[in-house]
């Protein structure tokens, strides 16, 4: 007999899959939640995993079936493919071509990584289609909020054997197995949780978002990752400088409360590790820091030798050609991973894609006053921009290029821009018909115009 929790999850999962056939946005939420929680690694999900159930694949399959069955009911888009989506498709094509023109290795992992990149790109394209209305955009936002709450709760209750050198590991989905990856994801969720807090329509939802934020901050602290700490500092500075003018006081108060609460959750071990950033002698001898420097130096030489890219997923096997002591190592940098594997042209496309996302946010901020809820639009633009900055900053110290949650964050500006343009078109007043009645002012009828 399965445990009650296993039965409850099975009923919920099957119910969400069934609803996906009628409401595709439910399928997107189901996929997002499964990706963050990953039941196959938990004790209550193992009975299902032993049966061969592939949760993410099943959720994605029902999402695809739901979108095909309800294609005419999906949000209508003009144009169907926007600039950001076209750049993502072009980046996927570059990844596929890199496996053909890149270095050939006898290893199945590059094909697995390429397959993963294609899948996450397809879901990102589906997300930008489904999230193009305000309601669906908010649903996606709250899915990330509650996903962070679940991950943060698991981190809060993590046993001691999940800590390595005082750092939390093995919490959340497959992309969060290492503390650096988990911290990068969670620190990027904080601005989105802040948007949920400031735009929630009642106190119950606001309290739920606040609880999610508290557990998320605690998870970041338990990871004790310096890259995430740097991202937090950069995000805080940008948040103070770029706060919306009309909500600046409220945003400053929220930032102050967040900083004070975060500091209350820290301990001596956390600050002893963060203080090493200011110690040049320690950083010169620190194993992680020196290893990154050697990997990055070898990566620059690799780019010079293979400007077209060594191939998607091939970097860990090729890096040993330049330094035999760092065989099978990731570059610990999102941008270096892209440039070395997809080539200089792939890095350029990735840069254009990020730039396009920021331009989309700029357009949303410019049009915010013409939407149904200018305050929510302005805050969403502000929060998504911060989330992108913090995720990309953390990605300077850990490899996140083939991680799904990074592409969700990068896809949100497209969702918001499409929702904003839809609202602007609906809210815009219709042109007034020319009237033949005499014009009036406060003194009565105006005189008829003189011919000529």
Steps between C-alpha positions, in 0.01 A plus 500: 500500500636838403539771764221759523731772368580292192131442434420869548774606261389242242143630510616863474744428217246304297239767562730774373589292196131454422429872544790574263293356218237768559707785643856488359625761749441236770739276309767772509453539876514122544829485311651791694408349836622151409829643377560684828387223735617184314297230681729222373765600757264508799397200707133545414569526127730200464217242477375683190850543358562125540198442277676693225292817525688796349330794665640785289453310175143410593417860596656627175307244294164602649592866452572440130174306457307776676649771278419304184146424615432862596703680235210725394436597862859594574597869511523631145841647424607746231767432395504133596880505541654808665865606497586328828348171387677522164833550678433200725422283195817626335699413814358146496598465135851615593514233770396231253751616240775509765464124546569457129792742455640471853735252661396134482520313832405148598257600772117489508471802732526770229198351321310490829580867565397598146175310542440683829571839341252432221233393751545802727490730197175345379347550845625860509327561167178347636534713813529822300183405313292397801624783721396775258193601702503672837318217674734231366804715573392528865439125515857436384633752751320333790612155383858618549410649838349176631777294344752708692294448815516121462874501428561737791295283734698190395823692559378606845436135592806355325690241709867540585612247238389744227764752610850481354759720672212688658328565164158366405478256206243268340187711544245559226508387139786348300652838415530588870712209616799725582479788746619757244223411255233498770616837634505656152141389437369607838668842502343570159157409638519766774408799275209305351378415850530870581276581203246249627506660846451854368230411245297242695133597514430372853694440818486121484688492171738764628577297812558190286750691287675637811535149643640383166751787507612412854560133410674603177742734679573228755578252220744745340674549835524124560673461162774743616592576140713806433373537144140527623612749766659719233179473295301604808721807550482597132124450498459711813702786352307491171170474689576819691612690190224385263201502734181635335473869579144491633563188711852585610425543870307174518775315312768644729305387805463151349874483426585612853270239655646231273858590595426505873309171485772337289770610740302350790511159327877498452760349732876525558574223251320690226686827563835328541462362147369826352785699660750296297399713200696787658802287590740497205735249662219257572355533148845436353513167687132406489454180301170601337625846400833379359327217313263746334791718391676204340183381328422848368857549373480170314156596366632820342767298322231257387298785346809618313556148363133426426318827431215300341455312830604154618140380502201495732586313822859425398686750725560261797674248272710750303624709793754230592677565169610835643557395863514131592431579865150634428348215301120473491442844651221745429607859422314639805386787281183520290645730235824304460297180459303661218801652326723193512235250393281698259776726371538876481188525284301305759617734776400797284149357453476439876603861563238628255238283667577648843507852355164441333352388832612824668364706210166323539493599866580860402204499261273356770608770742432768237150363433413424863280809535273379219426160657214404730732488803795736449633432850515123452654539153769736627588274793506188280739672259719603791502154664567301184792729413650446844448125473684492167788708635537285811478171309755610241731633772486168685555333162841667482616255770305185410384341176126563440483504119316168467281556807127541440424758769744749344301485175172542687630825644628612160162410344294705746567836329345359180196381695462838670548701181235302316259534793567875519449556127179299516370720781609822329308398187192413705509808723574750221192718433326458170532796260207735533267535204474845350186664632272732307355653820609854585799518732439626851716674751424640845327807341268312266506410130810604306440708186497319167831517313526767235531352148849534359 
